[in-house]
Amino acid sequence: MSETAGISTGIATRYATAVFDLAKEGKVIKALESDVASLEAAMAESADLRTLLTSPLYSREQQSGAIVAIAKKMKLSDTTSNVLALLASKRRLFVLPQLIAVLQDMLSEERGEVTAEVTTAKALTKAQAEKLAKTLKAQVGKSITIKETVDESIIGGLIVKVGSKMIDTSIASKLNALQSKMKEVG
């Protein structure tokens, strides 16, 4: 992990903890869940929003005005809107993607869920995703939410990450292992 990413994650974790505690105290966890999902979707869909978050060309006032308008337009809760405004005033909007990720983990934990990051060569069908979630639930003992990524370079198989554990059954990793063994022999 690069030093900058580590700093961003540290900042994001502090803000996420504060936001989560405020939401829990105010009994508005459901609103926070909705806000996090909306912000994640907006960041994925809008290159302009991503630029607003990361570009040093925008002044503090421009970022603040824009993020307040965005929060109002998206009908975000007061807690989330206030945190976004605070991030903008401190010139820390660049940590929003990490903040969203940390909040998602906290919310999943609150619901008793674990997120499994699954990488596949092609998209899983609904039946495959359900079967995988059921199998992982039996292993982990908690409800599983699957976050799927498609990466054709793994050729086939799956790469599953649950917490700190990783299971790699991809064809690409097996070919790499075979190639290493062949080098040892020859």
N, C-alpha and C positions, 0 to 999 in steps of 0.2 A: 504494500500500500504506500502510495506516495505521501510525503509529509503534508502537502496541501490537503489531500483527501482525508488524512487523519485529523487535521485541524478542523476541517469542515464537519466531519462526523462528530467530533467532540462538541462543537458549537451546537450542531443539530440535536444531539442527545440532550443537552441541557435545556434547550427550548422545548423539545418534545416532552421531556419529563414535566416541565412546568405546565405546558398546555394540557397534558393528560391529567395531571393532578387537579387542575382547575375544572376540567370537564367532569371528572369523577366527583369532585366536591359539589359542583353545581348540578349533578345528575343529568348531564347533557352528553353522555357518551355516544348515544345514537346520532345526535347532531354532528359530533366530531367525526364519527365513522362516515357519514354522508359527505362532510366537507373534504375529508381526506380522499375519498373516491372521486369526488368532483375535481379536486385540484390535480390529482394524478392524471385523470382523463384529459383535462385542459392542457397540462404540460405535454402530454403525448401528442395531442392534436395540433397545438399551436406553436409554430416556430417563433412567432412574434413574442409570445409569452416567455419562451425559453431565452430569447435574446434580451428581453426586459430584465430577467432575473440575473443574467450573467454579464451583460455589457457594461463596461465602465464609462461608456459615452453618455449614459443617462445620468442626470444630476440626482441628488438625493430627493429633491422636490418633485422631479418628474417621476421617479420610481414610486414615491409615496402616493402621489396623485393617481397614477395609473393603477397601482395595486389596490388602493381604496375603491376606485371605480370598478375594478374587476370583481372584488369581493362583493360589492353591492349588487352588481349585475348577476353574479352567480348565486346570490341570496345565501351567502355563507353566514354561519352563526356569529354572534358578537365576539365570542372567545377567539375563533379563528381569524376573524377580520382584524381584531386588535393585535394579534400576534403578527399577522402579515404587515400591518402598519408599523409595528415596532421593528420588525426585521428591516423594512425599508428605511426607517429613520436611522437605523444603525448601520446601513449599507451592508446588510447581511442576507439579502434575498437569494444570493448564490447558494445558500445552504438549504433552500426549500426542497430540492429533490431528496437529500439525505434526511431532512426533517420528516418528510412524508413516509419514507421507508422505515424510520425508527417508530413513528406513530403507528404504522400498520402492524409492526411486530408487537407493540404494546397492546394494541386493540385485539389482535389475535390471541395473545396470552390471556387477556381479560376474559375472552370468550371461551378459553380452554382449547384453543386451536393451535395447530402448528402449521407453518407454511412450508411446503415442499417445492423447491425449485427444480423443475424437470426440463431437461433439454432433450429434444428429439430431432431426428432427421426430417420428419414430416409431422404435421399436426396430428395429435391424438384424436380419435373419435370420442364421442361422449361416453360410449360404453367402455372404451379403454381407460379413459380418465377416471371413471367411476370405479372400475376394477382396481386400478392402481391406488386410488385413494383408500379403498377398502383394505387392500393388502398392507399399505403403509400404516393405516390405523391399527391393524392387528399387531404390527411390529412396535409402534410407538406408544400406543395406548391412549392417544388423544385424537380428536377430530382433525382431519387433514384438509388444508386448502391447497390446491395445486396452482402454482404459478408457472405457466408453460412458456418455453422459448423454443423456437424452431431454428436449428443450425444444421444445414445440409452437410457441412464439412465433417460431421461425426459419422456419416455414411449410413448408419443404422444403429439400432439399440437405443439405450437411454443413459442419461447421466442424471442421477437423482441426488439432491442435497437436502437433507433435513437437519437443521441446526448445524452442528459441527461435523456431522457424518456425511460421507459422499459414497455413492455406489455408482461405479462407471462400468457399464456393460456395452459401451459403444464399440462399433467395429473399428473405428479409427484408433482407439486406445489399444485394442487387441493387436492390430497391425503394428503399432509402434512397439509394443512389448515383444512381438515376434521378431521384428527387425533388430531390436536390442539383443535378443538371444542369438540371432544369426551372426551378429558381429562378434559375440563372445566365442562362438564356435570357430569361426573362420579367422 
